[in-house]
Amino acid sequence: MTIANPLYDTIFKKLMENDRVAKFFIGTLLEQNIHALQVITQEFPNPKDVDKSSSVTISSKEQQSQEVSSKNFFQLDFIATILTDSGETEKVHVEIQKIKNFIEPKMLSNFQAVHYNRNGTFDYEKRKLPSITIYILGFNLPEIQSACIKLENTYEDLISNKMINHKIDFIEKLSQDCYIVQVNRITERFETSLDKLLSIFEQSNFLDGGKLMKDFNHEIDEENIKLMIDILHYASIDLS
């Protein structure tokens, strides 16, 4: 079936606007039962705002670098209510950050600061919640071959369920617990719910030079995957 490439900002945003899809996406990666989701904001910073927020004078070359970097960055924020095994609920702040090309973690922090400063709905109470970040990377971390890893004091390969014993500089500069998806390392494996979710983001089988549309050739045997594919299929019709 022909689907739109969910790695594009507008397509990804359309996909995550569906409450059931967003719950499945976040719940599958976090391995948690997501009881409810609240969308916080759908905006992301303009490079000029990043410049204004900094007290450091930057050169035109550095400013140009920031402008290029900002085009690579897209963020969505949610307050997720998790239903625990004991039947209790707890709230966490979930950031989904999609980064097309490599960006220095320090620059990423600047974008995040502006992102929250310009969105008043993200108030002090929400800042006090535990925070989990999901990074969707359009570039490869050379030290890690897995398509999906979990960082929580230690590194866990969520594909093989094995621990990763060596440290990665890029990850060590990230301040909080996080999950990392490397879209270029997604394979043809189609066994677990995580495999099936990641398969939608697999960057292959493109039908056009701009990589806007691709052929999804896996057998769909899960309702949440079917819903995602249907949304992306109709999005591809709008693009054609």
C-alpha positions in Angstrom: 0.0 0.0 0.0 1.2 3.5 -0.8 1.7 5.7 2.3 3.1 9.2 3.0 6.5 9.2 4.6 5.9 9.9 8.3 9.4 11.4 8.7 8.1 14.7 7.2 7.0 17.2 9.8 3.5 17.8 8.5 2.8 14.1 8.0 4.1 13.2 11.4 2.0 15.9 13.0 -1.1 14.6 11.2 -0.4 11.1 12.4 0.1 12.1 16.0 -3.0 14.3 16.1 -4.9 11.0 16.3 -5.3 10.2 20.0 -5.3 6.4 19.5 -2.2 6.6 17.3 -0.3 8.8 19.8 -1.2 6.5 22.7 0.0 3.5 20.7 3.2 5.2 19.6 4.2 6.5 23.0 3.0 3.4 24.9 4.8 1.0 22.6 8.1 2.8 23.0 7.8 3.3 26.7 6.3 -0.2 27.3 3.6 1.4 29.3 -0.2 1.5 29.2 -1.1 5.1 28.3 -4.5 5.9 29.8 -4.8 9.4 28.6 -2.9 12.0 26.6 -3.0 15.8 26.7 -1.4 17.7 23.8 0.7 20.6 25.2 1.9 22.4 22.1 2.5 21.9 18.4 5.0 24.7 17.8 8.7 24.7 17.4 11.2 27.6 17.5 12.3 30.0 14.8 16.1 30.5 14.6 15.6 34.3 15.1 14.0 33.5 18.4 16.9 31.3 19.4 19.3 34.2 18.6 17.3 36.6 20.7 17.1 34.2 23.7 20.9 34.1 23.9 23.0 36.7 25.6 26.0 35.6 23.5 26.8 37.5 20.4 27.1 35.2 17.4 28.7 35.6 14.0 26.8 35.5 10.7 28.3 32.1 10.1 27.0 30.8 13.4 23.6 32.3 12.8 23.4 30.6 9.4 24.3 27.3 11.1 21.5 27.9 13.6 19.0 28.5 10.8 20.0 25.3 9.0 19.8 23.4 12.3 16.3 24.7 13.1 15.0 23.2 9.9 16.1 19.8 11.2 14.3 20.1 14.5 10.6 19.4 15.2 9.0 18.8 18.6 5.7 17.7 20.0 4.8 17.7 23.7 2.3 15.6 25.6 1.2 15.0 29.2 0.7 11.3 29.4 -1.3 9.6 32.1 0.2 6.1 32.6 -1.9 3.3 34.1 0.5 1.2 36.3 0.3 -2.5 36.9 -1.2 -1.8 40.4 -4.1 0.2 38.8 -2.7 3.6 39.9 -2.1 6.5 37.5 0.9 8.7 37.2 1.6 11.7 34.9 4.7 12.3 32.9 5.8 14.9 30.4 6.6 13.3 27.1 8.7 15.2 24.5 8.9 13.8 20.9 11.8 15.4 19.1 12.4 14.6 15.5 15.9 15.6 14.2 16.7 15.1 10.6 20.4 15.7 10.6 23.1 15.7 13.3 22.9 18.7 15.7 25.0 19.5 18.7 23.2 18.7 21.9 24.0 22.2 23.2 22.1 23.7 20.2 19.3 21.3 20.8 19.0 22.6 24.4 18.7 26.2 23.0 15.9 25.2 20.8 14.1 23.5 23.7 14.4 26.6 25.9 12.9 28.8 23.2 10.2 26.2 22.5 9.0 26.3 26.1 9.4 30.1 26.6 7.1 30.9 23.7 4.4 28.5 24.7 2.7 29.8 27.8 0.5 26.6 28.2 3.6 24.8 29.4 3.3 26.2 32.9 5.3 25.7 36.1 3.2 22.7 37.3 3.9 20.8 34.1 7.6 21.6 34.4 7.6 19.7 37.7 6.4 16.4 36.1 8.9 13.7 35.3 10.2 14.2 31.8 10.8 11.5 29.1 12.1 12.3 25.7 11.7 10.3 22.5 14.3 11.2 19.9 13.6 10.2 16.3 16.9 10.6 14.5 17.3 10.9 10.7 21.0 10.3 11.1 23.0 7.4 12.5 25.0 7.2 15.7 28.0 5.3 14.5 28.5 3.6 17.9 25.0 2.1 18.0 23.7 -0.4 15.3 20.2 -0.9 16.9 17.2 1.0 15.6 15.8 1.6 19.1 17.5 2.1 22.4 16.5 3.1 25.9 18.7 5.3 28.1 17.9 5.2 31.8 21.3 5.3 33.6 22.2 2.4 31.4 21.7 1.7 27.7 19.2 -1.0 26.6 18.8 -2.2 23.1 15.0 -2.5 22.8 15.3 -4.7 19.6 17.5 -7.4 21.0 16.7 -6.7 24.7 20.4 -6.7 25.5 22.4 -4.1 27.5 24.9 -1.8 25.7 28.0 -1.5 27.7 29.9 1.3 26.0 29.1 5.0 26.3 28.1 7.3 23.3 29.2 10.9 23.4 26.0 12.3 21.8 23.7 10.4 24.3 25.9 11.3 27.3 25.3 15.0 26.6 21.5 14.5 26.8 20.4 15.4 30.3 17.4 13.2 30.9 16.1 9.6 30.5 15.2 9.1 26.8 14.4 6.7 24.0 16.2 6.9 20.7 14.9 5.7 17.3 17.4 5.6 14.4 15.2 5.4 11.3 18.0 4.5 9.0 18.7 1.4 11.1 15.2 0.0 11.0 15.2 -3.4 9.4 12.6 -5.7 7.8 12.0 -7.5 11.1 8.2 -7.6 11.8 7.7 -9.6 14.9 6.9 -7.5 18.0 4.6 -4.5 18.3 7.8 -2.3 18.4 9.0 -3.9 15.2 5.7 -3.2 13.5 5.6 0.4 14.8 9.1 1.1 13.6 8.4 -0.5 10.2 6.2 2.4 9.4 9.2 4.7 9.7 11.5 2.5 7.6 13.2 4.7 5.0 13.0 2.4 2.0 10.7 1.4 -0.9 10.2 5.0 -2.0 8.0 5.7 -5.0 9.3 9.2 -5.8 12.6 11.1 -5.8 11.6 13.4 -3.0 11.0 10.5 -0.6 7.5 11.8 0.1 5.7 8.5 -0.6 6.7 4.9 -0.2 5.3 1.4 -0.5 4.4 -0.4 2.8 4.7 -4.0 1.9 4.2 -5.7 5.3 1.2 -7.8 6.2 -1.0 -5.7 8.5 -2.2 -7.9 11.4 -2.6 -5.3 14.2 -5.4 -2.7 14.5 -3.3 0.1 15.6 -0.9 -0.4 12.7 -3.8 -0.5 10.3 -5.1 2.8 11.6 -1.6 4.4 11.1 -1.3 3.0 7.6 -4.8 4.2 6.7 -4.0 7.8 7.9 -0.7 7.7 6.0 -2.4 6.3 2.9 -5.0 9.1 2.7 -2.2 11.6 3.3 -0.4 10.1 0.3 -3.5 10.7 -1.8 -3.5 14.4 -0.9 0.2 14.5 -2.0 -0.4 12.9 -5.3 
